[in-house]
Amino acid sequence: MTEFWTSAWNARADEIIRQARQAQDAGFDGMFITDSQNLWLECWVALTVAATATTTLKLGTAVTNPVTRHAAVNADAAASLQEVSGGRVVLGVGRGDSALAYLGRAPAPLRRFERYLTQLQGYLRGEEVSFDDEDLKDLPKLDTLGYETAPSGSRIRWLPGTQPKVPVDVAGSGPKVLRLAARHADGVTFGVGADVTRLRAMLELTKAERAGAGLADHEFTRSALITVVPHRDRAQARKLAAGGVALAGRWSVMQSRARLAGVDDRTREQLEAARTSYDMTHHGENRSSHAAAMSDELIDRFAVAGPPEYCVRRLTELKALGLDRIIFATRIRGASEDEQAEAEHLLLDEVLPHVSEREGAPR
């Protein structure tokens, strides 16, 4: 069964409560909240607010990163929320985007990210993790203080708790990150929009990587992050989705200049335009230089934007791929209140009821 998740706009605590309850009542299986310290409410606080306001809605980060959150800190926060929520947590991690951009830094290198995933999983399993000399090398070591006895490793000492281990889900758009995810994580979220050809290739890549590592495939989840904007006017839907397409589209070419499987030269040029036109001071907004640079062709390939019946058809096609989870990036950054309200109305009343398999979802 394919789960449907949404993403929250975590600006205020009362708005988080509203969105979480609305998502649960509408039939969404879960809700993700972004970890971006300069732009939005602290993610673990927001997730705790959402957990206490709901009973069945699953919750997660989309995404946190290995730089602003030490692995021990992130693992402890996720495991604590797992206890508070009664086992409803997914820990989504990536190499870093806006959280690092607002500190003047690019995403973490692959080697650091792989080391982080290994540490994170160790902490969540309640294991002892070796001290991280590399990331903390500018600090004096503990043995310089002359204590009689000191820790020899790092472990979250209260684990295991009463709930199952928190699953780690990696966000990625390129083969190197996806292979790391297949080997070290419990799931992966593909950041290539609604591009069926690329999604199918990524599904096969992660299956092959799991098989090559001797890992059980049924224990690994695969998700896709999709910008979904229902609107009866197709042209207006594309306009409203453009900011989200630029946000996700540039991920494929943000650092790597390697040729992308399943991407022709024209699409590659459009993805490059998403990167080179991107205005991080208006992150993901649809009234911006990056939104203006998006072509209808790329929007149609990356987003699900159009009349409700079109959105249902596209989402049904994506479900047929066998994805475990489809995440709706539904908040239109830079939209008016009326535009957002109309999109929400169409999504909840005319799209989600026709694609959700969750028992009790409105129809």
Long-range contacts (C-beta under 8 A, 24 or more apart in sequence): 1-357, 2-319, 2-323, 2-324, 2-325, 2-326, 2-357, 3-29, 3-30, 3-58, 3-324, 3-325, 3-326, 3-358, 4-28, 4-29, 4-325, 4-326, 4-328, 4-352, 4-355, 4-356, 4-358, 5-29, 5-30, 5-31, 5-32, 5-58, 5-60, 5-223, 5-325, 5-326, 5-327, 5-328, 6-30, 6-31, 6-32, 6-327, 6-328, 6-330, 7-31, 7-32, 7-33, 7-34, 7-62, 7-327, 7-328, 7-329, 7-330, 7-331, 8-32, 8-33, 8-46, 8-50, 8-331, 9-40, 9-331, 10-34, 10-40, 10-41, 10-43, 10-46, 11-40, 11-41, 12-41, 13-41, 13-45, 13-46, 13-49, 16-41, 16-46, 16-49, 16-50, 16-53, 17-49, 17-50, 17-53, 19-50, 20-49, 20-50, 20-53, 20-54, 20-57, 21-53, 21-54, 22-348, 23-57, 24-54, 24-55, 24-56, 24-57, 25-362, 26-348, 26-352, 26-361, 26-362, 27-352, 27-353, 27-356, 27-358, 27-360, 27-361, 27-362, 28-57, 28-328, 28-352, 28-356, 28-358, 29-57, 29-58, 29-325, 29-358, 30-57, 30-58, 30-59, 30-60, 30-88, 30-90, 30-325, 31-57, 31-58, 31-59, 31-60, 32-59, 32-60, 32-61, 32-62, 32-90, 32-92, 32-327, 33-59, 33-60, 33-61, 33-62, 34-61, 34-62, 34-63, 34-98, 35-61, 35-63, 35-64, 35-65, 35-68, 35-69, 35-99, 36-97, 36-98, 36-99, 36-102, 36-283, 37-68, 37-99, 37-102, 38-98, 38-99, 38-102, 38-103, 39-98, 39-102, 39-283, 44-77, 44-81, 47-81, 47-89, 48-81, 48-84, 51-81, 51-84, 51-85, 51-88, 52-84, 56-88, 57-88, 58-88, 58-89, 58-90, 59-85, 59-88, 59-89, 59-90, 60-89, 60-90, 60-91, 60-92, 60-169, 61-90, 61-91, 61-92, 61-93, 62-92, 62-171, 62-189, 62-225, 62-327, 63-92, 63-93, 63-94, 63-171, 63-189, 64-91, 64-92, 64-93, 64-94, 64-99, 65-93, 65-94, 65-95, 65-96, 65-97, 65-99, 65-100, 65-107, 65-108, 66-93, 66-95, 66-96, 66-108, 66-112, 66-113, 66-116, 67-96, 67-99, 67-100, 67-103, 67-105, 67-108, 68-96, 68-99, 68-100, 68-103, 70-132, 70-135, 71-116, 71-119, 71-120, 71-123, 71-129, 71-132, 72-119, 72-123, 72-129, 72-154, 72-156, 74-120, 75-120, 75-123, 75-124, 75-156, 75-166, 76-123, 76-156, 78-124, 78-166, 79-124, 79-156, 79-159, 79-161, 79-163, 79-166, 82-161, 82-163, 82-164, 82-166, 83-161, 83-162, 83-163, 86-163, 87-163, 87-164, 89-166, 90-166, 90-167, 90-169, 90-187, 91-120, 91-124, 91-166, 91-167, 91-168, 91-169, 92-169, 92-170, 92-171, 92-189, 93-117, 93-120, 93-168, 93-169, 93-170, 93-171, 93-185, 94-170, 94-171, 94-172, 95-177, 97-251, 98-280, 98-283, 101-280, 101-283, 102-280, 106-254, 106-255, 107-254, 107-255, 110-176, 110-177, 110-180, 113-177, 113-180, 114-180, 114-184, 117-168, 117-170, 117-180, 117-181, 117-184, 117-185, 118-184, 120-168, 121-168, 121-184, 121-185, 123-154, 123-155, 123-156, 123-159, 124-156, 124-159, 124-165, 124-166, 124-168, 125-159, 125-165, 126-155, 126-156, 126-159, 126-160, 127-155, 128-153, 128-154, 128-155, 129-153, 129-154, 129-155, 130-154, 167-221, 169-221, 169-223, 171-225, 173-248, 173-251, 173-252, 174-252, 174-256, 174-258, 174-260, 175-205, 175-261, 176-256, 178-202, 178-205, 178-206, 178-209, 179-205, 179-206, 179-209, 181-206, 182-206, 182-209, 182-210, 182-213, 182-215, 182-220, 183-209, 183-210, 183-213, 183-215, 185-220, 186-219, 186-220, 186-221, 187-220, 187-221, 187-222, 187-223, 187-324, 187-325, 188-220, 188-221, 188-222, 188-223, 189-223, 189-224, 189-225, 189-325, 189-327, 190-222, 190-223, 190-224, 190-225, 191-225, 191-248, 191-251, 191-252, 192-224, 192-248, 192-251, 192-252, 192-302, 193-224, 193-225, 193-226, 193-227, 193-245, 193-248, 193-249, 193-301, 193-302, 193-303, 194-224, 194-226, 194-301, 194-302, 194-303, 194-304, 194-314, 194-318, 195-262, 195-301, 195-302, 196-317, 196-318, 196-321, 197-262, 198-260, 198-261, 198-262, 198-263, 199-224, 199-318, 199-321, 199-323, 200-321, 201-261, 201-262, 203-321, 203-322, 203-323, 221-324, 221-325, 222-322, 222-323, 222-324, 222-325, 223-323, 223-324, 223-325, 223-326, 223-327, 224-318, 224-323, 224-325, 224-326, 224-327, 225-327, 225-329, 226-303, 226-304, 226-315, 226-318, 226-326, 226-327, 226-328, 226-329, 227-302, 227-303, 227-304, 227-305, 227-329, 228-303, 228-304, 228-305, 228-311, 228-315, 228-328, 228-329, 228-330, 228-347, 228-351, 229-303, 229-304, 229-305, 229-330, 229-332, 229-343, 230-305, 230-306, 230-307, 230-308, 230-311, 230-343, 230-346, 230-347, 230-350, 230-351, 231-305, 231-306, 231-307, 231-342, 231-343, 231-346, 232-307, 232-308, 232-346, 234-305, 234-306, 234-307, 234-310, 237-305, 237-306, 237-307, 238-296, 238-299, 238-300, 238-303, 238-305, 238-306, 239-286, 239-291, 240-286, 240-305, 240-332, 240-335, 240-339, 240-343, 241-286, 241-299, 241-303, 241-305, 241-332, 242-286, 242-290, 242-291, 242-292, 242-294, 242-299, 243-284, 243-285, 243-286, 243-287, 243-288, 243-290, 243-291, 243-332, 243-333, 243-334, 244-284, 244-286, 244-303, 244-329, 244-332, 244-333, 245-274, 245-291, 245-294, 245-298, 245-299, 245-302, 245-303, 246-274, 246-277, 246-278, 246-284, 246-288, 246-290, 246-291, 246-293, 246-294, 247-283, 247-284, 247-290, 248-302, 248-329, 249-274, 249-275, 249-294, 249-298, 249-302, 250-274, 250-275, 250-278, 250-290, 266-297, 267-298, 267-301, 270-294, 270-295, 270-297, 270-298, 271-298, 274-298, 282-334, 283-333, 284-333, 285-333, 285-334, 286-332, 286-333, 286-334, 286-335, 287-334, 288-334, 291-334, 308-346, 308-350, 308-351, 311-347, 311-351, 312-350, 312-351, 312-354, 312-355, 315-351, 315-355, 316-355, 319-355
